[in-house]
Amino acid sequence: MEEIQFSDFKENINSIIKSVSSSDKSILIADRKRLPVKITPFSSSVEGSWLGCMRGNGRIIGDIVSPAEESDVWAVLEK
């Protein structure tokens, strides 16, 4: 991963963004007083849909036969 100083980044921001977007390489921007910043190219490829991603992870252990709390605990049920 390439590392550049913040002052160099400010001077060459357009060329740096173009080079990051055209390649798969990230750039680390360092400064004396701050934590470094990592610039990575955007990946628009989606590996799969989030729908159904938890399929097969749950299991049924019984029927729901009563509420989790008594009805006097729920303020909605008071009316």
Sequence and secondary structure as in RCSB ss.txt:
>XXXX:A:sequence
MEEIQFSDFKENINSIIKSVSSSDKSILIADRKRLPVKITPFSSSVEGSWLGCMRGNGRIIGDIVSPAEESDVWA
VLEK
>XXXX:A:secstr
 EEEEHHHHHHTHHHHHHHHHHSS  EEEE SSS  EEE        S STTTTTTS        S SS TTT G
GGG 
